Amino acid sequence: NTLEGCRARGMATGIVVTTVLPHATPAAWSVHVSARYLYDFIAQQQIEADPPLDVTLGGGRRYFDSRRADSRDLLAEHQHRYTIVKSAQELQTQMEATARAVEKGSTHALKPLLGLFSDEDMDYEVDRLNKPHIADDSIEPSLRDMVKAAIAHLRATGKHGFCLVVEGSRVDHGGHDNDVSASLWDALAYNDAFAAVLEETGAGAGEGEVGVHISERRRKSRGGDAIDMQTQVISVADHSTGGLTLGLQTDWDMTYAQEQVCVPGDACKALLGTYPVGTTDGWSPAIPAGAKSSLSYLSAQLCCSSQQRASNRQERAQYIAQQLGFEPLESDLDTIELAKNRLAPTFLCRDDLTHFLPKGMSKGEACYLPTRRQLSLMVQRQAKVGFTSLAHTSVDIQVFAAGSMRGLFSGMHENHEVGQRMFQAVGIDASVLDPITDALNDCQTPVLPPGY
């Protein structure tokens, strides 16, 4: 992959995501496995890599500690190899330490930076900003802060430039949940991160979408003294999710009318016609902009929070209105009440109310999924937006680029061509990639865990 090519060229490498680190995108850029859901095995390959990535930031702590299926604590086993941070505060402290090392010229002692800021996926941005935190060490950094920390650390390695992959991962999850508020807030967080990339690298003005690849190369001038920083920034999504439509018509009034149709030389005849009456005057961005929680977090609270489980109908209606910014209809509350009553009084949820649903928890699904669906329909109705799917869709996606090689990405391309042009922008060709492929084949890197 591109990061292996960058590393072969002597460049520093890093990944920043808001999913678990063994998720599809970070895994594709860092390991070689046969199946995307082998999270424990992927995490093992990531942390045992030799040489390791210089920066790896995201979620998924439980796949690296003793909660793994094999009970190994990979963080304890590899703490001598990495600087490990687990909160926004610890990341900030490490950034300050890196700055001091650069100032003193002692960056040779820097270890690769590994940040694991949550047990599962990191919070949706709307939840990160609004949900109560038990302690400071539970506060996650923003995507912007992670990007700035990653670039600072990569530069401090003193290597010949760097390649960094950044994914605003949970925009996709909001699409799967049909949660326009979650997707909007995470898209805005991605834009903030993209702006930080341009500020830090000086690559020029541009707009961002869902994933960004940054490469920076140092080139000596002919005199051998000056250094020319050439930074390429490429922003692209891997697909669209959910089929979001802005402008949902919600006040259809099917009326029937008879019109007189008169044909020359013949009698006038009555024609029965159908006329949909309604308005599609745009949508209401103030609804998702005013949300205080994602639908997944709100659903988990309604189904699992002891306070909400003990509340009455009116109190739950007030809580929903507080989180979404508008009052639910009585019919909405009927559906939510029905879902809640499917749970046995003694039903126990996991402590993490954002990700309380493990696979196979049918009683949890009986409450959580219908509740989230009803909340989604409420927001769609109020904001005048619609979704066509809970899965990925086939619409074209956009590519943005900044830097001297941005012309490579103009026009229409097949998706695989984006990767090929990325290699070209970074200066990676067959002379770099073929030896890597040969080495992987020679050592027969396992793509399945033992005994699988």
Secondary structure, DSSP 8 states (H G I E B T S, - for coil): -HHHHHHHTT-EEEEEEEEETTSHHHHHTT---S-TT-HHHHHHHHHH-SS--SEEEEE-GGGTSTTSTT---HHHHTTTT-EEE-SHHHHHHHHHHHHHHHHHT-GGG---EEEE--SSS---HHHHHHS--SSGGG----HHHHHHHHHHHHHHTTSS-EEEEEE-THHHHHHHTT-HHHHHHHHHHHHHHHHHHHHHH--------SEEEEEEEEEE-TTSS-EEEEEEEEEE-S-EES--EE------EEEEEEEEEE-TTS-EEEEEEEEEE-------THHHHT-SS-HHHHHHHHHH-HHHHTS-HHHHHHHHHHHHSS---HHHHHHHHHHHHTS-TT----S-TTS---TT-HHHHHHHHHHHHHHHHHHHHHHTEE-S-SSEE-----EEEESTTGGGG-S---HHHHHHHHHHHHT--HHHHHHHHHHHHHHT--SS-TT-
